[in-house]
Amino acid sequence: MAVLDIYCNTTLVGTLTEEAHSGVFTYLPGTPTGDVVSLLMPVRNASYTWPGGIMPSFQMNLPEGFKKDLIRQHLGPHADVSDMGLLALTGSNTIGRVRAIPHGAPLATARSRFDMATLLASPNSRDNLLKHLEAGISEGVSGVMPKTLASGEEKATVWTEEYILKTGPVDLPGLSINEYLCLEVARNTDLNVPETHLSEDGRVLAIRRFDLQADGARVGVEDFCALKGFDPVRKYQGTVEDLAKLCNQYLGVDHRKDSKRKLFLLLLLNYSLRNADAHMKNYALTYTKERDARLSPVYDIVTVTAYPRYQDDAPALSLKGKKLWCCGKALFEYGGARLSLSPTDMNAALEQVVSAVQKVLPLVSAYTDRYPEFRNVGKRMLEAWARGLEDIKPDAKPGKGVPAPLREQAGLSETHSDVRRKTDNPYIDPNGPFGHKSR
């Protein structure tokens, strides 16, 4: 029977075993009440049992997809890639304060020797990041990626001691720029946004980790998928109502009102920027103890619908049983009924989003000039933002309203080269081959 020692930062707090296909976690006697491994599991004498496998809080950052395949490739076909096996391999080197290592082994966190500054300045930052990902298979950052590095479809996430580095598939041009600009919109609101850096070639985004404190200790991080009791594959099965319910249940009393206001602001932002991938794992709480649990800094905001193959995607989570972009009225009703926000609070949040988009327009324009491969994506982003800002108004109606001319304001209105050249209709032209003069 496999046994893992579970640490909270550098303090041993319990053991995790898998018995009869169920995960069993037991706190050690005398564990401080603040050293919880999950908000779902307060410190107590009795063990916690999770039917069907290990607890969602332990599954949260496990390698998936391509990274799991790399582990099997490097360690051989008989490598243990069960959840318990992956946790044993990657659990000492993950995001957040919880550590999992084989029973009795010393606690040692691998230190990355990755030269981030050189990568961000290089003309082939994406290739360099993918090489580092292949070499660093034991880093516990979740993410589903295609199966081969040679396919050209890679989406990679790698982390160093201070930053998370991300790059997108080659068939989604400018994805890192897209996310960088969306986070800049968020930064111009009251939301907490980590420090970000874009590589010189625009293909890698570096985001400072928000789980690290100034003294080197880490805070607890738990996404809403885990708080819901879902394993990661069920991240699209939640609802916007679930977010409010979990906030009401787990937010610390000292931060409840502010975090609810920020959740509403984040929802407005995700809808207005057409972030169709804002699923349950893209909302999280951070904490050092249960009393101070609060909404985490924002992450993973992308205008997904700016890419033609995703242009018809609906929101990731349902609201009032529907997945609709035009939902301003429903959002404001939700903010009042579910989050106990006043109309003044909600209108202020709406004004923040509108103002923030306006402030980022010059940056969008500058990046479309600097990165030619991003130009068309940038234009489609502004079209999506314009429609989104209209759809989050409390009086919004589908297909009604006139979106703000964001492209024109950014100096990206259609030019002659943007417009498909029209050909004369031979049936209308009287001088054409099918015109009346030729008959």
C-alpha positions, 0 to 999 in steps of 0.5 A: 500500500502506497503511503505519502507524507503530506506537508504544509510548507515545511511542516509534516501534517498528515499521511495520504493512502489509497485503500480499496480505490479510495483516498484516505487522509489522516492529520497527525495529532497536534497539527495546528488548525491553520495548517489545513491541506484543504478548506474541505478538510479542517484539522480533526482526529478522524480520517477523511475518505474520498471514494474512487481515488484521492481527494480533488485538492490533491488532484488539482495540480497533477500532470495531465495529457502530454505531460503524463505521456512524457513521464511514461516515456521517460520512466518506461511503460510500467511507470505508475501514472495513477493519480497516487503515482503522479502525486508521489512523483510531482507532489514535492514540487507544485503550486501552493503550500501542500507537499506530497512525498513518499513516506519517510523520504526527506522533504526537498524541493527541486530548484529550477536552473531555468534562465527565464531572462534569456528565454524571454529575450530569445527569438525562439522563446517558444521552442526553448520553453518546450525543450525545458518542458520536456526536460522538466517532467516532474514539475507539478503544474496541471494542463492538458497538451497534445501528445507530441512535441513535433506536432506543432500544436503544443500548449505548454505551461512551465514554472520556475521558483518565481514565475509561470511561463506559458506558450500557445499552439502555433495554430493559435497565433498571438495567444500569449499576446492575447492573454497578456492584453486581457490581463492588462485590462484586468490590471486596470480594474480593482482586481489583483493581477500578478506581474506579467512579462511578454517575451521579445518575440511575443510567444511566451508569457511569464506570470509571477506566481501568487502563491509565494509570500515575501518570507518564502512561505507559500499560501494555500491555493484551492480552485473552485473545481476542487472546492466543488468536490470535482476532479479536474475533468469535470471543470466545465460541469459547474455553474456561475451559481456554484461560484457564489455558493462556494464563496459564501461557504469558504470565504474568510469572514474578514474578506467576504464582502471584498471578494464577492465584489471582486468575483462579480467584477471578474465575471463581468470581465470574463463575459466582456472579454469573451473568455469562453474558457473561464471554467471552475479551475480558473477561479480560486481562493488563497489562504493561510488559514480558514479565516483569511480565505479570499479570491485569488489574483486573476489568471487565465483570461483569454479572448477565446472567440478571437480565433475563427474555430472558437468564434461561436463558443459559449461561456464555459459555465452556465448562468440560470441554466443557460450559456449565453454571452448577452446576460447583463440582466442575469448577471446583475440579478445574480450579483444582488441575490447571490453576492448581496451586492448593491446596485452601486457596487455593481454599476461601479464594477461595470464602469471599471471594466468599460474604463479598463478596456479603453485604457488598453486600446493603445496597447492593442494597437501597438502590439498589432503593429509590432507583431504582424501575426497578431494583427488580425487576432487583435482586430477580432479581439476588439470586435469581441470586446465591443460586443461584450461590453454591450452584452454585460449592460443590465439592459442588454438584449440579444442583437440589440444595442450598438457596440462601441467602435473600439477598432476605430478608436484603436486606429485599426478600422478596415483598410483597403487591404482588409476588405475582400476585393469585390468582383462585378456581378456579370448579371447586373452590369449592363456591359457584362457578358450576361447584361442586356446589351449583349443579348 
